[in-house]
Amino acid sequence: MPSSFDPKAVHLELLRTLLAAATARTFGEAAKQRGISTPAISQQIKSLETQLGVPLFERVGRNARLTASGAELVAVVRHQLALLDDAVAAFVEDGESVRGRVRIGGPGPFSAMWLRPRLVKLLKAHPTLRLDVRYGVPSVLTKQLLAGELDFAIIVQDPTEASFESRVIHVEEFAPVASPAYVRKHGMPESAAEFRQRPMIVFDDDMAMLAPWWRAAFGRREPMPPSVLCSVTSLEDMRQLVLQGLGIAVLPDYFTARDVAAGHLVRVCKHVQPGRRKREAHNPVYLCWRKGVVMTARLRAVHAELTA
């Protein structure tokens, strides 16, 4: 074998021709299997022999038979091509069947309210589908999606990453809520001035939900309420504090809908500032995935359900 021989230079089709020629009774029969002419079979065998630097067939009368080197190579090629064909077949079947694992990330509270019923539908419809769901904040979810650790990420802020494709799947509305006992005791605040006198329970120091609601309700010129009773990075903790009648919190509509419907919480501040058109504080929620990802059947099924 030439010292300069590069195994990577051998074309896969030449090895398939070798296997066909070795297993068929004649080169003509091998040609029919490969869908090419008999001279093409001979030419490909010669080309492979030239690349390898060893004869693979020898002429015996009008027939050709494998040399010892050819028989040795055919045994290896037969085994390796079988493994390759099985792997490709499995990949194609996997791409056409809704089965295997799909990894989804999202914020805990939103996922519990919005994602959970859709997971139930997916798992009932596709018994061989496996869903791996994890919760996190947008910054962590974005990094995991970029790193290929997630197939889909639900982001509660406008995705700016150029490597993502996205679609709005929900528009959450922020609204202030309080317990009925709190309203009976302290009354319903009607203006920005009254709100500034009430203890507020906020999400983190940046007041992520309170700030957009305040701007929508009162405008940017009204200073934010200074009376912060508690700052906590947990919607559930905020809800529990409000249920105990300790103050007012601005929360997403999906998170308080059941409590409001059951009468455990009430929306406050239905008043519209004089001279201002009524506005709602809306925040789109996005389903994100990496650009260029191969959408196999399982990914298509999840994508279709989450964007329906």
LOKOLGU-998734 format. One record per residue (C-alpha): residue number from 1; x, y, z; chain. Coordinates in pm, whole numbers. Each point is the difference from the previous one (the first is absolute). Layout:
# LOKOLGU-998734
{NUM,{X,Y,Z},"A"}
...
***
This chain:
# LOKOLGU-998734
{1,{0,0,0},"A"}
{2,{146,341,-92},"A"}
{3,{139,193,296},"A"}
{4,{-187,310,-116},"A"}
{5,{-338,-181,-1},"A"}
{6,{-281,187,174},"A"}
{7,{-287,-230,111},"A"}
{8,{-235,299,3},"A"}
{9,{50,36,-376},"A"}
{10,{-178,-330,-70},"A"}
{11,{-354,80,-108},"A"}
{12,{-276,-191,181},"A"}
{13,{-162,-91,-333},"A"}
{14,{314,-187,-108},"A"}
{15,{-20,-213,312},"A"}
{16,{-367,-73,-68},"A"}
{17,{94,-105,-355},"A"}
{18,{272,-228,139},"A"}
{19,{-254,-168,230},"A"}
{20,{-250,-43,-284},"A"}
{21,{265,-147,-231},"A"}
{22,{121,-236,273},"A"}
{23,{-345,-136,84},"A"}
{24,{-152,-15,-350},"A"}
{25,{64,-292,-234},"A"}
{26,{126,227,-278},"A"}
{27,{94,364,-54},"A"}
{28,{-313,27,-215},"A"}
{29,{-218,-103,293},"A"}
{30,{186,243,225},"A"}
{31,{-62,274,-257},"A"}
{32,{-376,-62,17},"A"}
{33,{11,23,381},"A"}
{34,{188,328,-14},"A"}
{35,{-205,143,-285},"A"}
{36,{299,62,-224},"A"}
{37,{159,-168,-303},"A"}
{38,{233,-301,12},"A"}
{39,{296,203,-138},"A"}
{40,{-65,254,280},"A"}
{41,{31,-278,257},"A"}
{42,{335,-104,-148},"A"}
{43,{119,361,-10},"A"}
{44,{-95,64,364},"A"}
{45,{176,-317,114},"A"}
{46,{314,105,-189},"A"}
{47,{-21,347,153},"A"}
{48,{-24,-149,350},"A"}
{49,{294,-234,-68},"A"}
{50,{206,295,-121},"A"}
{51,{-78,200,315},"A"}
{52,{77,-294,231},"A"}
{53,{305,-119,-193},"A"}
{54,{-103,-366,18},"A"}
{55,{-198,-228,-236},"A"}
{56,{-347,-89,130},"A"}
{57,{-109,-239,-279},"A"}
{58,{187,-246,-217},"A"}
{59,{-112,-144,-331},"A"}
{60,{-72,-375,-11},"A"}
{61,{-98,-84,-356},"A"}
{62,{-292,225,-85},"A"}
{63,{-87,63,365},"A"}
{64,{143,223,273},"A"}
{65,{50,-104,359},"A"}
{66,{119,176,309},"A"}
{67,{364,-5,95},"A"}
{68,{93,-71,360},"A"}
{69,{39,375,62},"A"}
{70,{-333,64,-172},"A"}
{71,{-179,-261,214},"A"}
{72,{148,151,317},"A"}
{73,{-111,350,-98},"A"}
{74,{-349,-120,-100},"A"}
{75,{-51,-160,343},"A"}
{76,{78,332,171},"A"}
{77,{-204,205,-249},"A"}
{78,{-304,-231,32},"A"}
{79,{-5,40,379},"A"}
{80,{65,375,5},"A"}
{81,{-249,83,-276},"A"}
{82,{-266,-203,182},"A"}
{83,{61,206,314},"A"}
{84,{-12,322,-201},"A"}
{85,{-321,-100,-180},"A"}
{86,{-164,-95,331},"A"}
{87,{101,333,153},"A"}
{88,{-137,196,-297},"A"}
{89,{-323,-201,2},"A"}
{90,{-41,65,371},"A"}
{91,{65,369,-51},"A"}
{92,{-256,21,-282},"A"}
{93,{-256,-190,205},"A"}
{94,{73,225,297},"A"}
{95,{-47,305,-220},"A"}
{96,{-335,-127,-125},"A"}
{97,{-137,-130,331},"A"}
{98,{-113,202,300},"A"}
{99,{223,-170,249},"A"}
{100,{308,77,206},"A"}
{101,{88,294,224},"A"}
{102,{-90,365,-40},"A"}
{103,{144,250,252},"A"}
{104,{-212,300,93},"A"}
{105,{91,285,235},"A"}
{106,{-222,270,141},"A"}
{107,{-80,216,301},"A"}
{108,{-151,-206,283},"A"}
{109,{-325,187,70},"A"}
{110,{-91,51,-367},"A"}
{111,{88,-360,-84},"A"}
{112,{-215,-131,282},"A"}
{113,{-303,195,-122},"A"}
{114,{47,1,-379},"A"}
{115,{242,-278,-94},"A"}
{116,{-127,-281,223},"A"}
{117,{-330,-71,-183},"A"}
{118,{183,0,-332},"A"}
{119,{251,-254,133},"A"}
{120,{-290,-226,94},"A"}
{121,{-141,22,-354},"A"}
{122,{338,-78,-156},"A"}
{123,{70,-301,220},"A"}
{124,{-349,-144,-54},"A"}
{125,{25,47,-376},"A"}
{126,{355,-139,-31},"A"}
{127,{75,-281,251},"A"}
{128,{359,-42,-123},"A"}
{129,{82,368,44},"A"}
{130,{214,96,300},"A"}
{131,{-16,356,130},"A"}
{132,{280,147,212},"A"}
{133,{-131,321,160},"A"}
{134,{211,235,210},"A"}
{135,{-69,341,151},"A"}
{136,{219,307,7},"A"}
{137,{28,374,-45},"A"}
{138,{31,146,-355},"A"}
{139,{377,55,18},"A"}
{140,{64,-365,94},"A"}
{141,{-250,-137,-251},"A"}
{142,{158,207,-277},"A"}
{143,{346,-139,77},"A"}
{144,{-129,-358,13},"A"}
{145,{-177,38,-335},"A"}
{146,{313,148,-160},"A"}
{147,{212,-285,140},"A"}
{148,{-233,-262,-144},"A"}
{149,{-114,-115,344},"A"}
{150,{-360,89,-87},"A"}
{151,{-205,-55,-314},"A"}
{152,{-256,267,88},"A"}
{153,{-1,281,254},"A"}
{154,{-294,209,118},"A"}
{155,{129,353,56},"A"}
{156,{-207,268,174},"A"}
{157,{186,283,-166},"A"}
{158,{72,101,-359},"A"}
{159,{281,-231,-122},"A"}
{160,{283,205,-150},"A"}
{161,{231,-291,-81},"A"}
{162,{59,-14,-379},"A"}
{163,{48,-377,11},"A"}
{164,{-361,-55,108},"A"}
{165,{-328,-29,-178},"A"}
{166,{-302,84,211},"A"}
{167,{-376,26,5},"A"}
{168,{-236,168,242},"A"}
{169,{-200,-268,182},"A"}
{170,{-173,210,265},"A"}
{171,{-47,361,99},"A"}
{172,{-12,43,375},"A"}
{173,{-170,298,160},"A"}
{174,{127,151,323},"A"}
{175,{-255,121,253},"A"}
{176,{8,98,370},"A"}
{177,{-182,-234,238},"A"}
{178,{-80,-3,370},"A"}
{179,{-200,-215,236},"A"}
{180,{-367,88,62},"A"}
{181,{85,51,368},"A"}
{182,{267,255,-91},"A"}
{183,{-241,193,-224},"A"}
{184,{-269,0,267},"A"}
{185,{247,134,255},"A"}
{186,{192,252,-210},"A"}
{187,{-232,73,-291},"A"}
{188,{64,-11,-376},"A"}
{189,{285,227,-112},"A"}
{190,{-112,221,-286},"A"}
{191,{305,205,-100},"A"}
{192,{376,1,-19},"A"}
{193,{15,213,315},"A"}
{194,{-208,-254,192},"A"}
{195,{209,-290,-133},"A"}
{196,{317,166,122},"A"}
{197,{-140,-17,354},"A"}
{198,{-72,-375,-15},"A"}
{199,{252,-274,90},"A"}
{200,{103,-179,-319},"A"}
{201,{134,-353,-37},"A"}
{202,{233,-4,-302},"A"}
{203,{196,-250,-208},"A"}
{204,{367,77,60},"A"}
{205,{143,351,31},"A"}
{206,{-53,84,-368},"A"}
{207,{-378,-31,50},"A"}
{208,{-28,-200,-322},"A"}
{209,{-382,-17,-9},"A"}
{210,{-89,307,204},"A"}
{211,{197,240,-220},"A"}
{212,{-171,-75,-336},"A"}
{213,{-343,-3,166},"A"}
{214,{69,335,170},"A"}
{215,{107,162,-328},"A"}
{216,{-310,-134,-178},"A"}
{217,{-235,113,277},"A"}
{218,{148,336,98},"A"}
{219,{262,98,-257},"A"}
{220,{373,44,26},"A"}
{221,{-17,335,178},"A"}
{222,{-155,-142,315},"A"}
{223,{273,-110,243},"A"}
{224,{0,-367,94},"A"}
{225,{-150,-100,337},"A"}
{226,{265,22,275},"A"}
{227,{-178,-220,253},"A"}
{228,{147,-348,-64},"A"}
{229,{-99,-242,272},"A"}
{230,{182,-302,-140},"A"}
{231,{218,-79,-303},"A"}
{232,{9,-371,-90},"A"}
{233,{94,-193,-315},"A"}
{234,{-290,-243,27},"A"}
{235,{-348,49,-140},"A"}
{236,{-138,-257,243},"A"}
{237,{149,181,299},"A"}
{238,{-149,326,-129},"A"}
{239,{-338,-168,-34},"A"}
{240,{10,-141,352},"A"}
{241,{88,338,150},"A"}
{242,{-287,163,-186},"A"}
{243,{-243,-273,106},"A"}
{244,{97,75,360},"A"}
{245,{-116,358,-48},"A"}
{246,{344,156,41},"A"}
{247,{-6,222,-308},"A"}
{248,{-47,33,-375},"A"}
{249,{199,-174,-274},"A"}
{250,{5,31,-377},"A"}
{251,{-10,-353,-141},"A"}
{252,{-64,-169,-339},"A"}
{253,{-361,-74,-85},"A"}
{254,{63,-372,-61},"A"}
{255,{141,-30,351},"A"}
{256,{-291,166,183},"A"}
{257,{-292,-103,-223},"A"}
{258,{-115,-288,222},"A"}
{259,{28,201,320},"A"}
{260,{-193,290,-153},"A"}
{261,{-270,-233,-134},"A"}
{262,{-31,-166,342},"A"}
{263,{-18,333,182},"A"}
{264,{326,-52,189},"A"}
{265,{153,305,-171},"A"}
{266,{-144,310,-160},"A"}
{267,{143,231,-263},"A"}
{268,{56,352,125},"A"}
{269,{28,338,-172},"A"}
{270,{-258,-16,-275},"A"}
{271,{8,378,-11},"A"}
{272,{128,172,-315},"A"}
{273,{215,308,51},"A"}
{274,{-185,312,-126},"A"}
{275,{102,85,-357},"A"}
{276,{163,-343,-56},"A"}
{277,{-133,-276,-219},"A"}
{278,{-25,-332,182},"A"}
{279,{304,-217,-70},"A"}
{280,{97,-346,114},"A"}
{281,{351,-116,89},"A"}
{282,{66,-281,-244},"A"}
{283,{306,-222,-25},"A"}
{284,{41,-254,-284},"A"}
{285,{133,-347,84},"A"}
{286,{213,-170,-268},"A"}
{287,{77,-355,-99},"A"}
{288,{361,-2,-125},"A"}
{289,{212,-255,-186},"A"}
{290,{337,9,-176},"A"}
{291,{15,107,-363},"A"}
{292,{81,-279,-240},"A"}
{293,{-91,-283,237},"A"}
{294,{-119,-316,-177},"A"}
{295,{-371,-25,81},"A"}
{296,{-50,-373,51},"A"}
{297,{-349,-139,52},"A"}
{298,{23,27,379},"A"}
{299,{114,363,-20},"A"}
{300,{-274,80,-251},"A"}
{301,{-262,-157,227},"A"}
{302,{111,202,303},"A"}
{303,{34,320,-204},"A"}
{304,{-350,-43,-144},"A"}
{305,{-158,-54,341},"A"}
{306,{177,290,167},"A"}
{307,{-76,243,-280},"A"}
{308,{-361,-109,-67},"A"}
***
